[in-house]
Amino acid sequence: MVETVLSVRNLEVAFLSGHGRSQVVNGISFDVNPGETLAIVGESGSGKSVTSLAITRLLDARSSEVKGQILLNGRDLTVLPEREMRKVRGGEIGMIFQEPMTSLNPVLPVGKQLSETLVLHRKMSVSEARAETVRLFDRVSIPAAATRLDDFPHQFSGGMRQRVMIAMALACRPKLLIADEPTTALDVTIQAEILQLLRQLQAEEQMSILFITHDMGVVAEIAHRTLVMFRGNLVEHGDTVDIFHEPKNNYTRTLLAAVPRLGSMTGTSEPAHFVLPFQDQQPLPPQKAETSSTRKPTTEKAPTVLEVRDLVTRFDINNGFMGRLGGRVHAVENISFNLKAGETLSVVGESGCGKSTTGRSIMRLEHPLSGEIVVDGQDLMKCSAAELRKARTKMQMIFQDPYASLNPRIRIGDAIAEPMLLHGMTNRRESKDRVAQLLREVGLLPDMMRRFPHEFSGGQRQRISIARALAVRPKLIIADEAVSALDVSVKAQVVNLMLDLQKGMNLSYLFISHDMAVVERISHRVAVMYLGEIVEIGPRASIFGNPMHPYTKRLLSAVPVPEPRERGKRPAPPIRELPSPIRPPNYIAPKREYREVSAGHICQEWDRSEWAQ
Amino acid sequence: MTVILETTPSRYALWHRFVHQNLSVVVGGVLLLSVILIALVGPIIYSVDPNAISPLRRLKPPSTLYWFGTDALGRDLFARVIAGGRISLLVGVSVSVLSLACGILLGLVSGFFRSVDAIMSRVLEAFMAIPAVLLAIALMALTTASVGNVIIALTISEIPRVTRLMRSVVFTLRGQPFVEAAIASGAPIHHVLFRHILPNTLAPLIVQGTFICGSAIIVESILSFIGAGTPSSIPTWGNIIADGRTFFQIYPHMIFFPAVFLSITVLSINLIGDGLRDYLDPRMSRNM
């Protein structure tokens, strides 16, 4: 019989607050075997992170109550004295978290932080510890490990920092590694690298991993067994392949149906809804007949709503002596595209590629350096301030963070009515009816208009933001990572809503996202951005089916595939640091050549030596 | 999703919890209310002229007849202390309201428009380089001694601090998506400033207002004490203490009573401010 590393029995966690006692984990039991990865998957509020905190006893004893048994190699952690527990944490259990920057001390060199742990826990001498640190950095594939020991955390990229965190977690050769959303804050190519590293380390060290995530794609990539949690309950538990192919629980089925799958759209050119079973779908009211019948299909004939020509946005960095110009961030560099009525153009790329700045520049929330932004025939770069205010009714923006994008002190009815009243499109009395109608259109109830934003969930708030954006009847909506912060099932619903609204109102979307799977589902056309430039643009089917630029290929190959049987079949992407878009003040952007691959599919010519791998 | 298991607690339990969690606000509030009550109602019930000189009853210790005793000119100290309370509270409240009003406006503009901020910040820094008391003394030297001028002088020396606080709060709010959403929906600047930014800044500024109120009362007393504030004919706590200092070793009561009132008033205001800060935003204690 194989002895289990971790055995959790009837774990119950409750939080005690001023408002009473709330149960967050309802008696769950599971085992982690040696050399095995167990994934706990669930949406926000499912209790998955609380479970990991309860295991490491990191919950505040004054405000929480933990019941049940947690056996680590046969020892019950719930009754261990705090002194012993401290040896367990970082000794027998290694931990990595979502945000590597906050877990590292910013004023100490990373090598020192790691070797201190070694001196303390493994009683090494300083020189031994330093040698061991180099070895550990090599193990986690930090390039030129020996030269980077004296660097500070801010000198590392996000992915490299997470490698440092993994090296620290491995320092005391733990038997169990608890990874709480370790790749959520990382770009998809970096995520693929880190998952690959974890798989490799596990095989070498025979270490068990408890992997906490909300992402079914990541689960499929890494977990042997999977545990699905929903509102503090364990709803399904089993082999990852079984969970994905024969889910027994309705919630698991809903969750899996909502997972965007890359490649599921092959052979079509129009966007498609998510098919969600067992969901209390809020039916949309039928759209007015004349709008849907007069709607032109997205063909060549549709009028152009947005035209961007040679847009350049740069940010000065004044870090020189006496605030002199030290350099410039070339956030957006010479990009051009157009967008037709009723069409969705997605802008994809990794963080720092300039996709958000593009959206904000078009909205004129940033000041572009040069270029043309023609919205509905009007060049926004040549507008006066008053004209610009008026022009903003033609385009609206939806932001990523549903919690920060609504003013916490304004009732949602007033928030939705505000843009209409500002532009004199309605009066106070009529605006009520219009707000009620808008709320119905986004799947909410009209009597919610008297509530404040904090009374809504994230998904509902994003619906409110959409209603506010629609209030002025815009032609173009810029959605800046509009569904990225939402739980997977809510994300699918909001995407479906956006597709319905587009059909009904002939809206154009500029959909800015890093999530390739959602992009594949929602877009007509796709633009791939890299270092402030569009490297490839074209019809969605063509970009996903026949990617030309090496960066597009790399991006697509890094997307986790929610299919556990495919695991390990794809080659690991080579480790590559994203170059910085910061240039010296005298930098002149190179002239780029483009070629047309197929109808409408344009690709930038690339430097063969830069991409040779 | 969490499930609340407990039923709604009784009214008494809620009150008990509120007192327990906001002890400093409750204690401060009770103390301040008593001081205000004494200052407002006192002169009506205890109708003795605080400026009536009577050589016959000079330098009397506290007794049932003269509760706080009398001073070197035979003036009733209890009447003088409660009259002084009115001046102190008037100065404290006026200075905090005026400096908040000016500071909020300046900070709003300075925090939102970078170009204005570049100039305004330098001016404010110049003002903040001078200690508030010295600035007030210098301003008082330019004008005649009166309660109104004391209020103006103290307000001017407090404005830079309020402006700086407001500016930093506006700075962080300006980048919030809901502010950008308002700009993106075509809202004019004044609408963005007053409807979206201003209401979200009030919590830390109200707290700052209480601290200004407390410090204004102290600075007013300092000015009176050194003779740079209200004219000595008006009974303020600072003036009473100044009058009593020559007799302090023989008749300590002349300083004791106004000093106790001054301390209790400022302490209660600061307690309320501390409590409000924790109540309005638990993170503020670290941010400020």
Interface residues (C-beta under 8 A of the other chain):
Chain A: F15 G18 H19 G20 R21 S22 Q23 V24 G45 R231 G232 M363 L365 R389 K390 R392 T393 Q396 M397 F399 Q400 D401 A404 S405 L406 N407 P408 R409 I410 E418 P419 L422 H423 S465 R468 A469 A471 V472
Chain B: M1 T2 V3 I4 L5 E6 R17 Q21 Q176 P177 F178 E180 A181 A182 I183 A184 S185 G186 A187 P188 H191 R195 H196 P199 N200
